[in-house]
Amino acid sequence: MQLLRFIILSSMIFAGVSTSLPAKLLAHDFRSLEAAMEKAVSDTVFPGASLAVLYKGKVVFHKAFGRMTYDPKSSPADTTTIYDLASLTKAVVTTSIAMQLVERDSLSLQAPVSSYLPGFAKNGKERVTIEQLMRHTSGLRAHTFYAKSCTSPNELFRAIEADTLLSKPGTTTLYSDLNFMLLGRIIENITGQTLAANFHQRFAAPLGMSSTMFTPQQSLVWRIAPVEKDTLWPFKTQRPLVNDQNAALLGGVAGHAGLFSTTGDLLGMMKMIMQGGTLNGHTYFRTATLKKFLSGRGFPRAVGWDLRSADGHSSAGDYFSNSSYGHLGYTGTSIWVDPERELAVILLSNRVYPSSENIKIRKFRPLLHNSVVKCLAL
């Protein structure tokens, strides 16, 4: 077998053909996965996407499909294409920073939110805790378009502080962007630095995530997959380059959305998390902290991450174990990890181009994860 590999790879090298993908295909047959991705593009699930599979600590699949837009003259998507991660920001950025702050006793999961944001202690919200924000059991509403009534970040947070709860804290799970907007604000108050600076210093720089950032520079636009155009932006100021309007109102840097990244960068981040918080001799957080945050403790969500639905209807598909965790992003992004199989699947796409009314990805995500597991013969 080794001799056969050598002959095949040597012939390809002399022919001027890249050897990276065939080397992966010799280990696992991903033809059906590629076919599924190509069909998703032709079925307009998304214009293009980048897909990465991490298995037992190794990248076994990493390939892009489609184009930046549906225009056949549009640039092809590739594995260095930068995508708007949307709500993956909650797990990748805000939760990761929170882990470090909890370890260093700068943040307590059991503390009331009002101990960090005193203005929050009104209208029944006095006892809402940090953990309830992160498990989405705070009782806060799911979403509000704050640009309709607010003109600045301070006004947005005053509006959340003045809001009432929809349910008693700790009793009902309702996924809410407001929870992580507050967490982003709390992290900035505790550290005295922006969320962007925190993430860059704590994770992006040491992990070598050079294509991961908030508020990308204009010079990088050619690498960034476009999203739908916001025709409802009510301000004269230039809108930050982020799909989420509330994140834009917050200057493009928010705890719930705003991060841009590539599959390559996220592979390093997820490898570190799957190895218990350590990579290349550098410890980002302790394994015990990670386990604490990934524990469901009877709730449908972990602390900052989602858990696989017990009812079997999961975007992770039919084969990921019940100990799996992950997160979705509105723009068409997702990360799912099965720690029992030592498997992570990262999908980045711009399904919201040209319109977020396209929701075909909901049916595609389970099929994608099923296909990955079948290709690995797990």
The 8 nearest C-alpha neighbors of each residue, nearest first, counted from 0:
[[1, 3, 2, 4, 5, 6, 25, 7],
 [0, 2, 4, 3, 5, 6, 7, 8],
 [3, 1, 5, 0, 4, 6, 7, 8],
 [4, 2, 0, 6, 5, 1, 7, 8],
 [5, 3, 1, 7, 2, 6, 8, 0],
 [4, 6, 2, 8, 3, 7, 9, 1],
 [7, 5, 3, 9, 4, 8, 10, 2],
 [8, 6, 4, 10, 9, 5, 3, 11],
 [9, 7, 11, 5, 10, 6, 4, 12],
 [10, 8, 12, 6, 11, 7, 5, 13],
 [11, 9, 13, 7, 12, 8, 6, 14],
 [12, 10, 14, 8, 16, 9, 13, 15],
 [11, 13, 15, 9, 14, 10, 16, 8],
 [12, 14, 10, 15, 11, 9, 16, 8],
 [15, 13, 11, 12, 16, 10, 9, 17],
 [14, 16, 12, 13, 11, 17, 10, 18],
 [17, 15, 11, 14, 12, 18, 13, 10],
 [18, 16, 19, 15, 12, 11, 20, 21],
 [19, 17, 21, 20, 22, 16, 8, 11],
 [20, 18, 22, 21, 17, 23, 24, 16],
 [19, 21, 23, 22, 18, 24, 17, 60],
 [22, 20, 24, 23, 18, 19, 25, 17],
 [23, 21, 25, 20, 19, 24, 18, 26],
 [24, 22, 20, 21, 26, 25, 59, 27],
 [23, 25, 21, 27, 28, 26, 22, 20],
 [24, 26, 22, 23, 27, 21, 28, 4],
 [25, 27, 24, 23, 22, 28, 59, 21],
 [28, 26, 24, 25, 29, 375, 23, 374],
 [27, 29, 24, 30, 374, 25, 26, 375],
 [30, 28, 32, 31, 374, 27, 33, 24],
 [29, 31, 33, 32, 28, 34, 374, 24],
 [30, 32, 34, 33, 29, 35, 370, 374],
 [33, 31, 35, 29, 34, 30, 370, 36],
 [32, 34, 30, 36, 35, 31, 37, 29],
 [33, 35, 31, 37, 32, 36, 38, 30],
 [36, 34, 32, 38, 33, 37, 31, 39],
 [37, 35, 39, 33, 38, 34, 32, 40],
 [36, 38, 34, 40, 39, 35, 33, 41],
 [39, 37, 41, 35, 40, 36, 42, 34],
 [40, 38, 42, 36, 44, 37, 41, 43],
 [39, 41, 43, 37, 38, 42, 45, 46],
 [40, 42, 38, 43, 39, 37, 44, 46],
 [41, 43, 39, 40, 44, 38, 45, 37],
 [44, 42, 45, 40, 41, 39, 46, 359],
 [43, 45, 39, 359, 360, 42, 40, 350],
 [44, 46, 350, 43, 47, 40, 349, 348],
 [47, 45, 68, 69, 66, 65, 40, 67],
 [48, 46, 65, 66, 64, 45, 67, 76],
 [47, 49, 348, 64, 347, 63, 50, 65],
 [48, 50, 63, 347, 78, 62, 346, 64],
 [49, 51, 346, 62, 61, 345, 63, 48],
 [52, 50, 61, 345, 60, 344, 262, 53],
 [51, 53, 344, 60, 343, 59, 58, 54],
 [52, 54, 58, 343, 57, 342, 59, 56],
 [55, 53, 342, 57, 56, 341, 58, 52],
 [56, 54, 341, 57, 342, 53, 340, 58],
 [55, 57, 54, 53, 270, 58, 341, 273],
 [58, 56, 54, 53, 55, 59, 52, 270],
 [57, 59, 53, 60, 52, 54, 56, 61],
 [60, 58, 23, 52, 57, 53, 54, 61],
 [61, 59, 52, 51, 58, 62, 23, 53],
 [62, 60, 51, 50, 52, 59, 58, 78],
 [61, 63, 50, 49, 78, 60, 51, 64],
 [64, 62, 49, 77, 78, 48, 76, 50],
 [63, 65, 48, 47, 76, 49, 37, 66],
 [66, 64, 47, 46, 76, 40, 75, 48],
 [65, 67, 75, 76, 47, 68, 46, 74],
 [66, 68, 224, 76, 74, 47, 73, 75],
 [69, 67, 46, 70, 66, 73, 47, 352],
 [70, 68, 46, 71, 66, 67, 73, 43],
 [69, 71, 73, 72, 68, 66, 67, 46],
 [72, 70, 73, 69, 66, 68, 74, 75],
 [73, 71, 70, 74, 69, 75, 66, 68],
 [72, 74, 70, 71, 68, 67, 66, 75],
 [73, 75, 66, 67, 76, 72, 68, 71],
 [76, 74, 66, 65, 67, 77, 73, 64],
 [77, 75, 66, 67, 65, 47, 63, 80],
 [76, 78, 63, 80, 79, 75, 49, 64],
 [77, 79, 63, 80, 49, 62, 262, 263],
 [80, 78, 77, 261, 81, 263, 262, 222],
 [81, 79, 222, 77, 78, 223, 76, 261],
 [82, 80, 223, 261, 260, 222, 224, 79],
 [83, 81, 259, 224, 260, 223, 84, 261],
 [82, 84, 259, 85, 258, 241, 330, 260],
 [83, 85, 87, 259, 258, 82, 328, 332],
 [84, 86, 256, 328, 87, 83, 329, 257],
 [87, 85, 328, 88, 256, 89, 255, 84],
 [86, 88, 89, 328, 84, 90, 85, 91],
 [87, 89, 86, 256, 91, 92, 90, 258],
 [90, 88, 255, 93, 87, 86, 92, 91],
 [91, 89, 94, 87, 303, 88, 304, 92],
 [90, 92, 88, 89, 87, 95, 94, 93],
 [93, 91, 88, 95, 94, 90, 89, 198],
 [92, 94, 89, 96, 95, 254, 90, 97],
 [93, 95, 97, 90, 303, 96, 92, 89],
 [96, 94, 98, 92, 97, 93, 91, 90],
 [95, 97, 99, 93, 98, 94, 92, 100],
 [96, 98, 94, 100, 95, 99, 101, 93],
 [99, 97, 95, 101, 96, 100, 94, 102],
 [98, 100, 102, 96, 97, 101, 284, 103],
 [99, 101, 105, 97, 103, 106, 102, 98],
 [100, 102, 106, 104, 98, 103, 99, 107],
 [103, 101, 99, 100, 104, 98, 288, 284],
 [102, 104, 100, 101, 105, 99, 106, 98],
 [105, 103, 101, 106, 102, 100, 107, 99],
 [106, 104, 100, 103, 101, 107, 189, 102],
 [105, 107, 101, 100, 104, 108, 97, 103],
 [108, 106, 110, 109, 101, 104, 105, 129],
 [107, 109, 130, 129, 110, 106, 128, 101],
 [108, 110, 107, 128, 130, 129, 111, 131],
 [111, 109, 107, 128, 108, 129, 112, 114],
 [112, 110, 128, 113, 127, 114, 126, 129],
 [111, 113, 128, 114, 129, 115, 127, 116],
 [112, 114, 117, 116, 119, 115, 120, 111],
 [115, 113, 112, 111, 116, 117, 110, 120],
 [116, 114, 113, 112, 117, 185, 111, 188],
 [115, 117, 113, 118, 119, 114, 112, 185],
 [118, 116, 113, 119, 114, 120, 115, 112],
 [117, 119, 120, 116, 160, 113, 121, 157],
 [120, 118, 160, 113, 117, 116, 121, 124],
 [121, 119, 125, 113, 118, 124, 117, 122],
 [122, 120, 124, 123, 119, 125, 161, 160],
 [121, 123, 163, 124, 162, 161, 120, 164],
 [122, 124, 121, 125, 163, 164, 120, 126],
 [125, 123, 127, 120, 121, 126, 122, 119],
 [124, 126, 120, 123, 127, 121, 113, 119],
 [127, 125, 111, 124, 128, 168, 123, 112],
 [126, 128, 111, 124, 125, 137, 168, 112],
 [129, 127, 111, 131, 112, 130, 110, 109],
 [128, 130, 108, 132, 131, 112, 110, 111],
 [131, 129, 108, 133, 132, 128, 134, 109],
 [132, 130, 137, 136, 134, 128, 133, 129],
 [131, 133, 178, 135, 129, 137, 130, 134],
 [132, 134, 303, 130, 302, 131, 135, 129],
 [135, 133, 302, 131, 136, 300, 132, 301],
 [136, 134, 132, 174, 133, 172, 173, 137],
 [135, 137, 172, 131, 169, 171, 134, 138],
 [138, 136, 168, 131, 132, 139, 135, 127],
 [137, 139, 166, 164, 168, 165, 136, 167],
 [140, 138, 164, 137, 165, 141, 175, 177],
 [139, 141, 142, 175, 165, 138, 164, 177],
 [142, 140, 175, 174, 176, 139, 173, 177],
 [141, 143, 140, 176, 175, 177, 144, 139],
 [142, 144, 145, 141, 140, 177, 245, 176],
 [145, 143, 146, 147, 245, 142, 244, 148],
 [144, 146, 147, 149, 148, 143, 155, 245],
 [145, 147, 149, 148, 144, 150, 248, 245],
 [148, 146, 145, 144, 149, 233, 150, 143],
 [147, 149, 146, 145, 150, 144, 155, 154],
 [150, 148, 146, 154, 145, 155, 151, 147],
 [149, 151, 146, 154, 148, 152, 248, 155],
 [152, 150, 154, 153, 149, 155, 248, 249],
 [153, 151, 155, 249, 154, 156, 248, 150],
 [154, 152, 156, 155, 151, 157, 150, 149],
 [153, 155, 157, 151, 149, 152, 156, 158],
 [156, 154, 152, 158, 153, 157, 149, 145],
 [155, 157, 159, 158, 153, 154, 160, 152],
 [156, 158, 160, 154, 159, 155, 161, 153],
 [157, 159, 155, 161, 156, 160, 154, 162],
 [160, 158, 156, 162, 161, 157, 155, 177],
 [159, 161, 119, 157, 158, 162, 118, 156],
 [160, 162, 158, 159, 157, 163, 121, 122],
 [163, 161, 159, 160, 158, 164, 122, 139],
 [162, 164, 122, 123, 165, 161, 139, 124],
 [165, 163, 139, 138, 166, 162, 123, 140],
 [164, 166, 138, 139, 140, 163, 167, 137],
 [167, 165, 138, 164, 168, 171, 170, 139],
 [166, 168, 170, 138, 169, 164, 165, 171],
 [169, 167, 137, 138, 170, 127, 136, 166],
 [168, 170, 136, 171, 137, 131, 167, 138],
 [169, 171, 168, 167, 136, 172, 166, 138],
 [172, 170, 136, 169, 173, 166, 138, 168],
 [173, 171, 136, 135, 174, 170, 134, 299],
 [174, 172, 135, 175, 136, 171, 141, 138],
 [173, 175, 135, 141, 172, 176, 136, 134],
 [176, 174, 141, 177, 178, 173, 142, 140],
 [175, 177, 178, 179, 255, 142, 141, 180],
 [176, 178, 180, 175, 179, 181, 142, 141],
 [179, 177, 132, 176, 181, 180, 175, 182],
 [178, 180, 182, 255, 254, 181, 177, 176],
 [179, 181, 254, 177, 183, 255, 182, 178],
 [180, 182, 184, 179, 178, 183, 185, 177],
 [183, 181, 179, 185, 184, 180, 254, 186],
 [182, 184, 254, 186, 180, 181, 185, 253],
 [183, 185, 181, 187, 182, 186, 188, 180],
 [184, 186, 182, 188, 187, 183, 189, 181],
 [187, 185, 189, 183, 188, 184, 190, 182],
 [186, 188, 184, 192, 193, 190, 185, 191],
 [189, 187, 185, 191, 186, 190, 184, 192],
 [190, 188, 186, 187, 191, 185, 105, 115],
 [191, 189, 192, 187, 188, 186, 197, 193],
 [190, 192, 188, 187, 189, 193, 186, 197],
 [193, 191, 187, 190, 196, 197, 194, 188],
 [192, 194, 196, 187, 195, 197, 191, 190],
 [193, 195, 197, 196, 187, 198, 183, 192],
 [194, 196, 193, 198, 197, 199, 213, 252],
 [197, 195, 199, 193, 194, 198, 200, 192],
 [198, 196, 194, 195, 200, 199, 201, 193],
 [197, 199, 201, 195, 202, 196, 200, 194],
 [198, 200, 203, 196, 204, 197, 202, 201],
 [199, 201, 197, 198, 204, 202, 196, 203],
 [202, 200, 198, 199, 197, 203, 205, 204],
 [201, 203, 198, 205, 199, 204, 206, 200],
 [202, 204, 199, 208, 206, 205, 207, 198],
 [205, 203, 207, 199, 206, 202, 200, 208],
 [206, 204, 207, 202, 203, 201, 200, 208],
 [207, 205, 203, 204, 208, 202, 267, 268],
 [208, 206, 204, 205, 209, 203, 264, 267],
 [209, 207, 203, 264, 211, 206, 210, 204],
 [208, 210, 207, 211, 203, 204, 264, 212],
 [211, 209, 208, 260, 261, 212, 264, 81],
 [212, 210, 260, 208, 259, 209, 203, 264],
 [213, 211, 259, 258, 215, 210, 214, 260],
 [212, 214, 258, 257, 215, 252, 259, 195],
 [215, 213, 251, 240, 216, 212, 239, 252],
 [216, 214, 213, 212, 217, 219, 240, 259],
 [217, 215, 218, 219, 214, 220, 240, 213],
 [216, 218, 219, 220, 215, 221, 240, 214],
 [217, 219, 216, 220, 221, 215, 222, 223],
 [220, 218, 217, 221, 222, 216, 215, 223],
 [221, 219, 223, 222, 217, 218, 216, 215],
 [220, 222, 219, 223, 218, 224, 217, 80],
 [223, 221, 80, 220, 219, 81, 224, 79],
 [224, 222, 81, 220, 221, 82, 80, 225],
 [223, 225, 67, 82, 81, 349, 222, 80],
 [226, 224, 223, 352, 349, 67, 227, 68],
 [227, 225, 352, 351, 349, 353, 242, 228],
 [228, 226, 353, 352, 354, 351, 229, 355],
 [227, 229, 230, 226, 353, 354, 242, 352],
 [228, 230, 231, 232, 227, 242, 244, 238],
 [229, 231, 232, 228, 233, 227, 244, 238],
 [230, 232, 229, 233, 228, 234, 244, 146],
 [233, 231, 230, 234, 229, 238, 146, 244],
 [234, 232, 231, 235, 146, 147, 230, 236],
 [235, 233, 236, 232, 237, 150, 238, 146],
 [234, 236, 237, 233, 232, 238, 150, 231],
 [235, 237, 234, 238, 233, 239, 232, 248],
 [238, 236, 239, 235, 234, 240, 232, 247],
 [237, 239, 236, 247, 240, 232, 234, 248],
 [240, 238, 247, 251, 241, 250, 237, 214],
 [241, 239, 214, 238, 242, 251, 215, 247],
 [242, 240, 243, 239, 257, 247, 251, 83],
 [241, 243, 244, 226, 240, 227, 83, 85],
 [242, 244, 246, 245, 241, 247, 256, 85],
 [245, 243, 247, 246, 248, 242, 144, 241],
 [246, 244, 248, 247, 243, 249, 145, 144],
 [245, 247, 249, 251, 243, 244, 248, 253],
 [248, 246, 251, 244, 250, 245, 249, 239],
 [247, 249, 245, 250, 246, 244, 152, 151],
 [250, 248, 246, 152, 247, 251, 252, 253],
 [251, 249, 247, 248, 252, 239, 246, 253],
 [250, 252, 247, 246, 257, 239, 249, 214],
 [253, 251, 257, 250, 213, 249, 246, 195],
 [254, 252, 246, 255, 256, 183, 257, 180],
 [253, 255, 183, 180, 179, 93, 256, 89],
 [254, 256, 179, 89, 180, 253, 86, 176],
 [257, 255, 85, 86, 88, 253, 254, 246],
 [256, 258, 252, 251, 213, 241, 85, 253],
 [257, 259, 213, 88, 84, 212, 256, 83],
 [260, 258, 83, 212, 82, 84, 211, 213],
 [259, 261, 211, 81, 82, 210, 212, 258],
 [262, 260, 81, 263, 264, 79, 80, 82],
 [261, 263, 265, 264, 266, 51, 78, 49],
 [264, 262, 266, 261, 265, 78, 79, 267],
 [263, 265, 208, 261, 266, 262, 267, 260],
 [264, 266, 268, 262, 267, 263, 269, 261],
 [265, 267, 269, 263, 264, 268, 270, 262],
 [268, 266, 270, 265, 269, 264, 271, 206],
 [267, 269, 265, 271, 266, 270, 272, 264],
 [270, 268, 272, 266, 271, 267, 273, 265],
 [269, 271, 273, 267, 272, 268, 266, 274],
 [270, 272, 278, 274, 276, 268, 269, 277],
 [271, 273, 276, 269, 275, 274, 270, 268],
 [274, 272, 270, 275, 271, 269, 276, 338],
 [275, 273, 271, 272, 276, 277, 270, 278],
 [274, 276, 286, 272, 273, 277, 271, 289],
 [275, 277, 272, 284, 271, 283, 274, 285],
 [278, 276, 282, 271, 281, 275, 283, 274],
 [279, 277, 271, 281, 280, 282, 276, 274],
 [280, 278, 281, 277, 282, 271, 206, 205],
 [279, 281, 278, 277, 282, 283, 276, 271],
 [282, 280, 278, 277, 279, 283, 276, 205],
 [283, 281, 277, 284, 276, 280, 278, 285],
 [282, 284, 276, 277, 281, 285, 99, 202],
 [285, 283, 276, 282, 99, 286, 288, 98],
 [286, 284, 288, 287, 276, 289, 275, 282],
 [285, 287, 275, 289, 288, 276, 290, 284],
 [288, 286, 290, 285, 289, 291, 275, 284],
 [289, 287, 291, 285, 286, 290, 292, 98],
 [288, 290, 286, 292, 291, 287, 293, 285],
 [291, 289, 293, 287, 288, 292, 294, 286],
 [290, 292, 288, 289, 294, 293, 287, 302],
 [291, 293, 302, 289, 290, 294, 301, 288],
 [294, 292, 301, 290, 291, 302, 289, 295],
 [295, 293, 291, 301, 292, 296, 290, 302],
 [294, 296, 301, 298, 297, 300, 299, 293],
 [297, 295, 298, 294, 301, 299, 300, 293],
 [296, 298, 295, 299, 300, 294, 301, 306],
 [297, 299, 295, 300, 296, 301, 134, 172],
 [300, 298, 306, 295, 297, 301, 308, 305],
 [301, 299, 305, 306, 298, 134, 295, 304],
 [300, 302, 295, 293, 304, 294, 305, 134],
 [301, 303, 292, 134, 133, 304, 293, 130],
 [304, 302, 133, 94, 90, 301, 134, 89],
 [305, 303, 301, 302, 90, 325, 326, 324],
 [304, 306, 300, 325, 326, 324, 301, 307],
 [307, 305, 324, 300, 323, 308, 301, 299],
 [306, 308, 323, 321, 324, 313, 309, 305],
 [309, 307, 313, 310, 311, 312, 306, 299],
 [308, 310, 311, 307, 321, 312, 299, 313],
 [311, 309, 308, 312, 313, 307, 321, 317],
 [312, 310, 309, 313, 308, 317, 316, 307],
 [313, 311, 310, 308, 314, 316, 309, 317],
 [314, 312, 315, 308, 316, 311, 307, 365],
 [313, 315, 365, 364, 316, 312, 361, 368],
 [316, 314, 313, 365, 368, 319, 335, 364],
 [317, 315, 365, 314, 313, 368, 369, 318],
 [316, 318, 319, 369, 311, 315, 365, 313],
 [317, 319, 316, 320, 369, 372, 315, 368],
 [318, 320, 337, 317, 315, 323, 316, 321],
 [321, 319, 322, 323, 337, 318, 339, 307],
 [320, 322, 323, 307, 319, 309, 308, 306],
 [321, 323, 320, 324, 337, 338, 307, 339],
 [324, 322, 337, 321, 336, 320, 307, 306],
 [325, 323, 306, 336, 305, 335, 307, 304],
 [324, 326, 335, 334, 305, 304, 336, 306],
 [325, 327, 305, 334, 333, 304, 87, 335],
 [328, 326, 333, 332, 87, 86, 334, 329],
 [327, 329, 86, 332, 85, 87, 330, 331],
 [328, 330, 331, 85, 86, 327, 332, 84],
 [329, 331, 351, 349, 328, 350, 332, 85],
 [332, 330, 348, 350, 329, 349, 328, 347],
 [333, 331, 347, 328, 346, 348, 327, 330],
 [332, 334, 327, 346, 326, 328, 345, 347],
 [333, 335, 345, 325, 326, 344, 346, 327],
 [336, 334, 325, 344, 343, 324, 315, 326],
 [335, 337, 343, 324, 323, 342, 325, 338],
 [336, 338, 323, 342, 339, 340, 341, 319],
 [339, 337, 341, 340, 336, 323, 342, 322],
 [340, 338, 337, 341, 320, 322, 342, 323],
 [339, 341, 342, 338, 337, 55, 54, 377],
 [342, 340, 338, 55, 339, 54, 337, 343],
 [341, 343, 54, 337, 340, 53, 336, 338],
 [342, 344, 336, 53, 335, 52, 337, 54],
 [343, 345, 52, 335, 334, 51, 53, 336],
 [346, 344, 334, 51, 50, 333, 52, 343],
 [345, 347, 50, 333, 332, 49, 334, 344],
 [346, 348, 332, 49, 48, 331, 82, 50],
 [349, 347, 48, 331, 332, 350, 47, 45],
 [350, 348, 351, 330, 331, 352, 45, 226],
 [349, 351, 45, 331, 352, 348, 330, 44],
 [352, 350, 355, 354, 349, 330, 226, 227],
 [353, 351, 226, 227, 354, 350, 349, 225],
 [352, 354, 227, 351, 226, 355, 228, 350],
 [355, 353, 351, 352, 227, 356, 357, 226],
 [356, 354, 351, 357, 352, 227, 350, 358],
 [355, 357, 354, 358, 351, 353, 359, 350],
 [356, 358, 355, 359, 354, 351, 350, 44],
 [357, 359, 360, 361, 356, 355, 44, 350],
 [360, 358, 44, 361, 357, 362, 363, 43],
 [359, 361, 363, 358, 362, 44, 364, 331],
 [362, 360, 359, 363, 364, 358, 314, 365],
 [363, 361, 360, 364, 359, 365, 366, 314],
 [362, 364, 360, 366, 361, 365, 367, 359],
 [363, 365, 367, 314, 366, 362, 361, 360],
 [366, 316, 364, 314, 315, 368, 367, 363],
 [367, 365, 369, 363, 364, 368, 370, 316],
 [366, 368, 364, 370, 365, 369, 363, 371],
 [367, 369, 371, 365, 370, 316, 366, 315],
 [370, 368, 366, 372, 367, 316, 371, 365],
 [369, 371, 373, 367, 368, 372, 32, 374],
 [372, 370, 368, 374, 373, 369, 375, 367],
 [371, 373, 375, 369, 370, 374, 377, 376],
 [374, 372, 376, 370, 375, 371, 369, 377],
 [375, 373, 371, 376, 372, 29, 28, 370],
 [374, 376, 372, 373, 377, 27, 371, 28],
 [377, 375, 373, 374, 372, 371, 27, 28],
 [376, 375, 372, 373, 374, 340, 318, 371]]
